[in-house]
Every structure is written in structure tokens, then in C-alpha cells.
Amino acid sequence: MLTEAAPGEPALRFKGFLYRLVDGFLDKMENAEAAGTGPEWLWAAGETLRPMLSEADKNAVLTLTGTDRRLTETQVSLVLEALARGGRANAVYVSGGKLFRLDKKNRLEALDDPAADPVAWPVAHEVRPARQALGWNGCTDCHSLSSKFFFARVDGQGPLRTEKISRRPASSYMGVDNLYHRLFGLSYAGRPYFKILLGAAALVIGAVLLAALVLAAGRLSGLIEKRK
């Protein structure tokens, strides 16, 4: 396996001093260029000093540390530029439900494209106890304005650290109409009052029917005519 030779000896520049190994011992010497700067790892070749990490690499470390992402927008741009120079002008990158490409000004842009549509796998699960089952608390477990079953926001996932991702409600993955289920869920908020209204209407109708039956029975028996 071939390895690239180091471009110099490792050195550390920190608070106006340059630290490097000389004959196995740590050597410390003043470095005016480093006055007031933070620690920086360098390659030292004679009097020439080169940073071990490029600005893009340093920005990547600062951007990605503490996250589960592996790429930055700058890195994707650099790769697409390299591919374009190699004759692959239509190279794109897909992440987070978006398609990334370079625009005419060589800037990274995010587009919606069928090629970037998410891939979903049905996930089986063990049967849960009835008290934990969806719907145990009633229809509003799913049918409500705050239902996560239909309206939870699903963010596109991928290795790229970016805010340009696909954000869709859960209903969009079910092939159902979002507005319909919002209106249907809204109906559950008024259902208790609607039931009271129906009950009152049923009582009124029942009272009217009872009065009509009593009146009809009175006429058939002749009681109403006799009283007249």
C-alpha cells in the first residue's frame, strides 16, 4: 500500500510560540506570526509552515462535532466542483429528501426532485398491551387537530448537515388527504355538543310525537268530543 510522504515535520503554534521536535526533544521558539492566535497544528519544512488542515477541513470539524452528520455543504460543493472539472457536469447529491446541485454561479442549491423522494420501509412491531394500543383513549388518539398519527412533521434524514431538508406531515406518506383529516379531526372537538343537541332534538320530537299519540287516542275514544 502506497502512502503519501508527509510534507514536513509536525509542529504546534500557540500563543506566539512554535513547538516542534528537534533530535527527540521538544523545542520552543518564538513565532511572531502566531502572536495572539489559538493553537494550530502545522507542517514545518525548514522555514516554511503549512497548516495540517485546510480551512474547509477545520470548518467541517467545527460544524460536525457533536452531531450525527458526516458532511457539510462546503464539502458537497467541493466534490461536485471536482466532478464537474472531470467532465461530469450533471453530478448531483441527494440527502434529506432534497437534490443538491451547483447552479450557474457555482453555488449549492437544493431542489425537490423525484430522485430525492424518501424510501420508507414498513416496520413490524410486537403487539402491545391494550392500554398502550393506539385508540385505547378513544378516536381522538388519531382524529384530532393535534394528532401526531396524521400531522407529525417528518424531517428528511441524511449525512449532510444542512437546514435544506424535506419536511412533510405523516399523512403524506399514507396517501390520504391532509385537509380532509384536519376537518374530520375538528369535527371530534364539537361532537360532545352535537350529541347534546341531538339529545335535546330527540326529546322535543319525542314530546311532539307523544302529544300527537295522546291526541289521536283521545279522538278515537271519543273523550275529546265529549269534553266539548
C-alpha positions in Angstrom: 0.0 0.0 0.0 1.5 3.3 -1.1 1.3 6.3 1.3 1.9 9.9 0.6 5.0 11.3 2.3 4.4 13.9 5.0 5.1 17.5 3.6 7.2 18.2 6.7 7.6 17.7 10.4 4.6 18.2 12.7 4.6 21.4 14.8 2.3 23.3 17.1 1.9 27.0 17.0 0.3 28.6 20.2 0.4 32.0 21.9 3.3 33.3 19.9 5.5 30.2 20.1 6.2 27.4 17.8 6.7 23.9 19.3 8.5 21.1 17.4 10.6 18.1 18.0 14.4 18.5 17.4 16.6 15.5 18.0 13.8 13.9 20.1 13.4 16.9 22.3 10.6 19.5 22.3 11.9 22.8 21.0 10.1 26.0 21.8 10.8 29.2 19.7 9.1 32.5 19.2 6.9 32.9 16.2 5.7 36.5 15.6 3.1 35.4 13.2 1.4 33.4 15.9 1.1 36.1 18.5 -2.4 36.2 19.9 -3.7 33.2 17.9 -5.1 29.9 19.1 -3.4 26.6 18.9 -2.8 25.4 15.4 -1.2 22.2 14.1 1.3 22.7 11.2 3.7 21.0 8.9 7.1 22.6 9.2 9.6 22.2 6.3 12.6 24.4 7.0 11.2 27.9 7.5 8.0 27.1 5.6 4.9 26.4 7.7 1.8 24.8 6.3 -1.5 24.1 8.2 -2.2 20.5 8.6 -5.9 21.1 8.0 -7.4 23.3 5.2 -10.0 25.9 6.1 -12.6 23.6 4.7 -11.5 20.7 6.9 -11.4 22.9 10.0 -14.9 24.3 9.3 -16.1 20.7 8.8 -14.7 19.7 12.2 -16.3 22.6 13.9 -19.6 22.2 12.1 -20.0 18.4 12.5 -18.6 17.9 16.0 -21.4 16.8 18.4 -23.8 15.8 15.6 -24.6 12.6 13.8 -23.9 14.2 10.4 -20.8 13.5 8.3 -20.8 16.1 5.6 -21.1 19.9 5.3 -22.5 21.9 2.4 -18.9 23.1 1.6 -17.6 19.6 1.3 -20.5 18.7 -1.1 -19.8 21.8 -3.2 -16.1 20.9 -3.4 -16.9 17.3 -4.5 -19.4 18.5 -7.2 -16.9 21.0 -8.4 -14.3 18.3 -8.8 -16.7 16.1 -10.6 -17.6 18.9 -12.9 -13.9 19.5 -13.7 -13.7 15.8 -14.5 -16.4 16.1 -17.2 -19.4 15.1 -15.0 -21.3 18.4 -15.3 -24.6 16.9 -14.2 -23.4 15.4 -11.0 -25.8 15.8 -8.0 -26.0 14.8 -4.4 -29.2 13.5 -2.6 -29.7 13.9 1.1 -32.6 14.7 3.5 -35.2 14.4 0.8 -33.5 17.1 -1.4 -31.4 17.0 -4.5 -28.3 19.2 -4.4 -26.5 20.6 -7.4 -24.4 23.6 -8.4 -26.2 26.5 -10.0 -24.8 28.7 -12.8 -22.9 30.7 -10.3 -21.3 27.5 -8.8 -23.4 27.8 -5.6 -25.0 24.8 -4.0 -28.8 24.8 -4.4 -31.4 22.4 -3.0 -34.3 21.2 -5.2 -37.3 18.9 -4.9 -37.0 16.0 -7.3 -38.5 12.5 -7.6 -34.9 11.2 -7.3 -34.8 12.6 -3.8 -38.1 11.1 -2.6 -37.7 9.2 0.7 -37.7 5.4 0.8 -40.0 4.0 3.6 -39.9 0.6 5.0 -42.9 -0.8 6.9 -41.6 -1.6 10.4 -43.2 -4.5 12.2 -43.6 -4.3 16.0 -44.6 -6.6 18.8 -48.2 -6.5 20.0 -48.6 -4.0 22.8 -50.9 -4.3 25.8 -54.4 -2.9 25.2 -53.8 0.1 27.5 -50.9 1.1 25.3 -52.6 0.5 22.0 -53.4 3.3 19.6 -57.1 4.1 20.1 -57.3 3.0 23.7 -58.2 6.5 24.7 -60.8 6.9 22.0 -61.0 8.1 18.4 -59.1 11.3 19.3 -55.9 9.3 19.6 -55.8 9.7 15.8 -58.6 12.0 14.8 -57.8 15.4 16.3 -56.1 18.6 15.3 -53.0 17.7 17.3 -52.8 14.1 16.1 -49.2 13.0 15.6 -50.5 10.0 13.8 -51.5 12.1 10.9 -49.8 15.5 11.4 -46.5 14.8 13.0 -43.7 16.5 11.0 -41.3 14.1 9.4 -37.9 15.6 8.6 -35.8 14.1 5.8 -32.7 12.4 7.1 -29.2 12.1 5.6 -25.5 12.5 6.3 -25.4 16.2 5.2 -25.5 18.9 7.9 -28.0 21.4 6.4 -31.2 23.2 7.0 -32.3 22.5 3.5 -34.3 19.3 4.1 -37.7 17.9 3.2 -40.3 18.5 5.9 -43.6 16.6 5.4 -46.6 15.6 7.5 -47.0 12.0 8.3 -50.3 11.9 6.3 -48.3 12.5 3.1 -46.7 9.0 3.4 -50.1 7.4 3.9 -51.7 8.6 0.6 -54.5 10.4 2.5 -55.7 14.0 2.2 -54.3 16.2 4.9 -57.0 18.8 4.8 -59.8 16.2 5.0 -58.3 14.6 8.1 -57.9 18.1 9.7 -61.5 18.9 9.1 -62.5 15.4 10.2 -60.4 15.8 13.4 -62.0 19.2 14.0 -65.5 17.5 14.0 -64.5 15.5 17.0 -64.0 18.7 19.0 -67.7 19.6 18.5 -69.1 16.1 18.8 -70.0 16.3 22.6 -72.0 19.4 21.9 -73.5 17.9 18.8 -74.6 14.9 20.9 -76.3 17.2 23.4 -78.1 19.0 20.6 -79.2 15.7 19.1 -80.4 14.5 22.5 -82.4 17.7 23.0 -83.9 17.4 19.5 -84.8 13.8 20.2 -86.6 14.9 23.4 -88.5 17.6 21.6 -89.5 15.2 18.8 -90.5 12.6 21.3 -92.6 15.0 23.2 -94.4 16.1 20.0 -95.0 12.5 19.0 -96.3 11.7 22.4 -98.7 14.6 22.3 -99.9 13.6 18.9 -100.5 10.0 20.1 -102.4 11.2 23.1 -104.5 13.5 20.9 -105.2 10.7 18.4 -106.1 8.2 21.2 -108.4 10.8 22.7 -110.2 11.3 19.5 -110.6 7.6 18.8 -112.0 7.0 22.2 -114.4 10.0 21.9 -113.0 11.6 25.1 -112.1 14.8 23.3 -115.6 15.3 21.7 -117.4 14.5 25.0 -115.5 17.2 26.8 -116.5 19.7 24.1 
